[in-house]
Amino acid sequence: MSTPPVKRSKDRESRAPSGLADYTRALTSEAGRSAPAGSVGTAPPSRGIEEPREIAETIALVDRAFAFVDLCGFTRFIAANGAHAAIDTLSQFRSLTRDIAVRRGVLVAKWLGDGAMIVGVEVGPTLAATAELIGRYDGSTLALRGGFAHGQALIMDGDDYIGQPTNLASRLCQAARPEELLAVGYPAAALPPWIQVLGIRSVTLPGLGRVRGAQRLGLVPDLELPNLSQHYTGPRD
């Protein structure tokens, strides 16, 4: 007795190729708008695509934005509440950090015990992620603080950064008070419209000296912070 042929879903067959075709057409269209005439499909020149001989002798600096955040009073919290409570608190912090990072298009470059290092290629999204994280964090248990800076740095071992902006962001985080985000040199016009300069104060940063114009950045009053959806909204089969 012969086995009847399996009928494949026409909807599934048509949907997958259509989605791929739409995606490739969008890529071609975008390349055509950004590339010179006659070079459709080629990316515009940028750092990192040089011939191997051009990068063999040196490691180029890269432009990045850096933020450091950490929980305030974590050592005292462990002593008073124990390790299990500390793990619960860290899990809450890390979950929120990851959730905001993926929405803002930035990376949690590393976890630092009771803190994190956040890295982005642009100032705006990295600053937005940090300010929202501090603003959203439930301070009923422990408060969150942060420091932010941007500039040129060297990539070390493929996953770490060495340079003045990383040092500055880290030291500003150490100097920040609970629920405070410190930065230096960002005019109000350069900030996202829902982030404001709350004030200016002087701080002494170990190894860097006295900074008299440290900005206290925060969310504008009455900013709505809706619940973050836990549902994946990307492409489906």
Secondary structure in CASP SS format (residue, H / E / C, confidence):
PFRMAT SS
TARGET T0000
AUTHOR 0000-0000-0000
METHOD secondary structure of the structure
MODEL  1
M C 1.00
S C 1.00
T C 1.00
P C 1.00
P C 1.00
V C 1.00
K C 1.00
R C 1.00
S C 1.00
K H 1.00
D H 1.00
R H 1.00
E H 1.00
S H 1.00
R H 1.00
A H 1.00
P H 1.00
S H 1.00
G H 1.00
L H 1.00
A H 1.00
D H 1.00
Y H 1.00
T H 1.00
R H 1.00
A H 1.00
L H 1.00
T H 1.00
S H 1.00
E H 1.00
A H 1.00
G H 1.00
R H 1.00
S H 1.00
A C 1.00
P C 1.00
A C 1.00
G C 1.00
S C 1.00
V C 1.00
G C 1.00
T C 1.00
A C 1.00
P C 1.00
P C 1.00
S C 1.00
R C 1.00
G C 1.00
I C 1.00
E C 1.00
E C 1.00
P H 1.00
R H 1.00
E H 1.00
I H 1.00
A C 1.00
E C 1.00
T C 1.00
I C 1.00
A C 1.00
L C 1.00
V E 1.00
D E 1.00
R E 1.00
A E 1.00
F E 1.00
A E 1.00
F E 1.00
V E 1.00
D E 1.00
L E 1.00
C C 1.00
G C 1.00
F H 1.00
T H 1.00
R H 1.00
F H 1.00
I H 1.00
A H 1.00
A H 1.00
N H 1.00
G C 1.00
A H 1.00
H H 1.00
A H 1.00
A H 1.00
I H 1.00
D H 1.00
T H 1.00
L H 1.00
S H 1.00
Q H 1.00
F H 1.00
R H 1.00
S H 1.00
L H 1.00
T H 1.00
R H 1.00
D H 1.00
I H 1.00
A H 1.00
V H 1.00
R H 1.00
R H 1.00
G C 1.00
V C 1.00
L E 1.00
V E 1.00
A E 1.00
K E 1.00
W E 1.00
L C 1.00
G C 1.00
D C 1.00
G E 1.00
A E 1.00
M E 1.00
I E 1.00
V E 1.00
G E 1.00
V C 1.00
E C 1.00
V H 1.00
G H 1.00
P H 1.00
T H 1.00
L H 1.00
A H 1.00
A H 1.00
T H 1.00
A H 1.00
E H 1.00
L H 1.00
I H 1.00
G H 1.00
R H 1.00
Y C 1.00
D C 1.00
G C 1.00
S C 1.00
T C 1.00
L C 1.00
A C 1.00
L E 1.00
R E 1.00
G E 1.00
G E 1.00
F E 1.00
A E 1.00
H E 1.00
G E 1.00
Q E 1.00
A E 1.00
L E 1.00
I E 1.00
M E 1.00
D C 1.00
G C 1.00
D C 1.00
D E 1.00
Y E 1.00
I E 1.00
G C 1.00
Q H 1.00
P H 1.00
T H 1.00
N H 1.00
L H 1.00
A H 1.00
S H 1.00
R H 1.00
L H 1.00
C H 1.00
Q H 1.00
A H 1.00
A C 1.00
R C 1.00
P C 1.00
E C 1.00
E C 1.00
L E 1.00
L E 1.00
A E 1.00
V E 1.00
G C 1.00
Y C 1.00
P C 1.00
A H 1.00
A H 1.00
A H 1.00
L C 1.00
P C 1.00
P C 1.00
W C 1.00
I E 1.00
Q E 1.00
V E 1.00
L E 1.00
G E 1.00
I E 1.00
R E 1.00
S E 1.00
V E 1.00
T E 1.00
L E 1.00
P C 1.00
G C 1.00
L C 1.00
G E 1.00
R E 1.00
V E 1.00
R E 1.00
G E 1.00
A E 1.00
Q E 1.00
R E 1.00
L E 1.00
G E 1.00
L E 1.00
V C 1.00
P C 1.00
D C 1.00
L C 1.00
E C 1.00
L C 1.00
P C 1.00
N C 1.00
L C 1.00
S C 1.00
Q C 1.00
H C 1.00
Y C 1.00
T C 1.00
G C 1.00
P C 1.00
R C 1.00
D C 1.00
END
